[in-house]
Amino acid sequence: MFLIAGIAPKTKVLDQSPRRCPVCGLVRAYYRRVDHYLSLFFIPLLRVKTGDPFLLCDACEKTVSEMKRDYRAETDRGQRQCKRCGKGLEEGFSYCPFCGAPVP
């Protein structure tokens, strides 16, 4: 007789309404949580540890801590910014490469 048991992580989406990602500008960031379950024969039976909620973007796959760092890095460069999405723009751009808005 043999027994296959262990603790496995499982990601759960907490909120079904998407939020705007400050890095890529798309509305595809969801609140999630990673819970750890005791599994028996690969079937999760009992939640052993509840994780902390975090914001994760489906498009760029960055968490909220990564978002803050990347977003600050873009705005600190001293570049022009798009008035629609707030992303940094290089000189000579006629349209924003992130949201497609015309640059004045």
N, C-alpha and C positions, 0 to 999 in steps of 0.2 A: 504494500500500500504506500502511496506517496501523497504529499500535500503541497499544493502550490499556494503560497500566501505571501503578502507583502503590502507595502504602503505605496500608493501611486497618486500622483497629482492629477487633478481634474480642473480645467478652467471653466468657469461659469460666467455667462453674461448677465449682469445685474439689471441693466436698464436697456430697454429695446429702442429708446429714442436716441438717435445718433447726435453727436456734438461736433462742432467745428474744430478741426485740428489746426493749431497755430503754426505747424511746420509746413504741411502741404496745402492747407487751405480748403481741403475737402471736408464735407460733413459725413465723416465715416469713423469717428472715434466713439468708442463705447466704454462704459464702466464695466470692469471685469474683476474677478477674484479667483485666486488659485487655492482650492481646498485640497487637503490630503485625505485619502480614504484608505481604510484597511480593506484589502481585496482578498478574496478567496477564489481560486481558480479564475482569476482575471475579472471577477464580478465585484464591483465596489459595494461593500456591505455597511460600513460604519465610518462616519466622518470623524477623523482623529484630530485634525487641525483646520481651523478656519483662517484663511488668508486675509490680508488687508486689501481693500478695493483700490484699483488703479485704473487710469484712463489709457486705453490702447487704441491706436489708429489702425484700421484695417488696410488702408492704402499704403502708408509709409512704414507701418509696423514699429512705431516708436511709442514708448511709454511716456507718462507725464513728466518724469524727471529729465528724460532725453529731450522732450519738447522744449522745456524751459531753457536748457543749455543751447539748443540749436536756434531757437527763436531769438535769444539775446545775441547770439553770434551774428545773426543776419542783420539785426537792427543797429549793432555797434559799428558796422563797417563804414558808416557815413555815406552810404549810397542813397540814391533816390528810392522812394518807396511808392508802391502802387497804392492809389487812393482807395481801391476797392477791397483788396485782400491784405494789404500791409506788408507784402513781401519786398525784399530788396531788388532793385532793378539796376542793370548795368547801363552805361551811357549808350545811346544810339538805339535803344529799344523803342519801337513804335507801339507794341502791344505787350501786355504782361504775359510772360510765358507760363505763369501759374494759373491765372483765372481768365485770360484772354481779353481783359479790359483794355481799351485804347489808352495810351499814355499821353498826357497833354504836353 
